[in-house]
Amino acid sequence: MNKYLMLFMAIIVGVTASTGLAAEDSKPKGTLIDLSAEASRSAPNDMARTTVYAEVSGTNPAELAKQVNSTIDTALQTAKAFTKVKTQSSGTHTYPTYGKEGRISGWRMRSELLLESRDMTALSDLLGRLQETLAVSRLVLQPSPEMRKKAEEEAMLEAIAAFQAKASLIAGALKKSYCIRQMNIGSAGQPPVMPMMMRSARMDAAEAAPAPIEAGESMVSVTISGQIELLLE
């Protein structure tokens, strides 16, 4: 047999044997117990995202497009004055409408803008202006990435401490020492959605006023799940 082949086989056998020993050593010898712990922290909603839209219906798609595009263009020009509000197009959709016999009787066109800002006053003022011609579909208030990260880290430390406290309590009650075999960390948190009254796309200019926004807070939760092993004495 080629000496290089013999050497290669010897290496493979050695690695396999050592891997088998390592796997054997890693097998639990004591009792395994599943645990979980959770902690939450509040984070200020210092960021808002909202969607505004123009929607018209009729029988002439070209005329509908002309109306919607003109309304959206005017809104974009208005938004340019609000430098603290990020504005971008969010999509345009055209849908057929059907009559009683199931035939297309007309068309509906809708175009949306997405607004995002950390300045609630500026966003409120801009919404008041835009609601002269546009409607608001939703307003989501949420923590900025850095605020969420800070709250998540604080909640994580608390959840880990709670996990350790549970593990120590169980091990102490059974008069055993323990080691952590496995730990999984997950986070969650849903930003609140403020319902907004749908405004007519033909509001009187005198009705334009800042849209009320109460930022509030969101809860950021962290869950720790894992497994401990009660060690044999």
MARFI-241771 format. One record per residue (C-alpha): residue in one letter; x, y negated, z. Coordinates in steps of 0.2 Angstrom, whole numbers, plus 5000, padded with zeros to 4 digits. Layout:
N
aXYZ...
//
This chain:
233
m500050005000n500649834996k501449755011y500549585008l498849685008m499349775024l499749605032f498049525026m497149675033a498049665050i497549485051i495749515047v495649655060g496449545073v495249395069t493749515070a494249585087s494549415094t492949355088g492049505095l492849475112a492349285111a490549335107e490549455121d491149325134s489849205128k488449315132p487449265147k487749375162g486549285174t484749235173l484249105160i482948965164d482148845151l481948665157s481348505150a481348325157e480748155150a481047975153s480347815145r480947635144s479947485137a480747375123p480147205118n479347205101d480447065093m480147115075a478547115065r478047185048t476447145039t475747185022v474647055013y473847074996a472847004982e471447114975v470147074961s468947174951g468247154933t468147234916n469647154908p471247224914a472347084906e471246954914l471447044931a473347054929k473346864925q472346824941v473346934952n475046884946s474646704948t474046724966i475546824970d476746704962t475946554972a476146654988l477946694984q478246504981t477446464998a478546605007k480146525000a479946385013f479946505027t481746555027k481546665043v480346775035k480946915023t479746925009q479747064995s478547134983s477747304989g476847364974t475447334961h474147464958t472647464945y471147584948p469647624937t467947594944y466547714939g464647684935k463247804940e463547914925g465347944930r466047834916i467347694919s466347534921g467747414926w469447404935r470147344951m471947284953r472947254969s474647184972e475547184989l476847084998l477847145013l478347015026e479647045040s480246935053r480946915071d480246745072m478446765077t477946585076a478646575058l477746735053s476146675061d476246505052l476546585035l475146715037g473946565041r474546485024l474446645014q472746695021e471946555010t472146664995l472746835002a472046965014v473047055028s472947245028r474047285043l475247205056v476547315064l477447255080q479047345084p480747335093s482247285082p483547425079e484647355093m483247335106r482647505102k484447575104k484647495120a483047565127e483347735120e485047745128e484347695145a482947825144m484247955138l485347935154e483747945165a483148095156i484848185158a484848145176a483148215178f483648375169q485148395180a484048365196k482848495191a484248615187s485048585204l483448605213i483048775205a484848835208g484848775225a483248855230l483949025223k485548995231k486449005215s487748895205y487248865187c487948805170i487048725156r486948835141q486048725129m485348555128n484248465115i483848275115g482448205105s481648025105a479947955101g479047795101q477647725090p477547545086p475847465090v474747415075m473747255077p472047265068m471847115057m470147045051m470047055032r469946875026s469146815010a470346784996r469346614993m469446545010d469246355012a470946275015a470346195031e470146365039a472046405036a472846415054p474246515061a473746695064p473746745082i475146865086e475446945103a477147035102g477047135118e478147295121s478347475115m478747625125v480347725119s480347905126v481748025126t481448215130i482848335135s482548515133g483748655137q484248805146i485348845161e486149005167l486149045185l487849115188l488249285196e489149265213
//
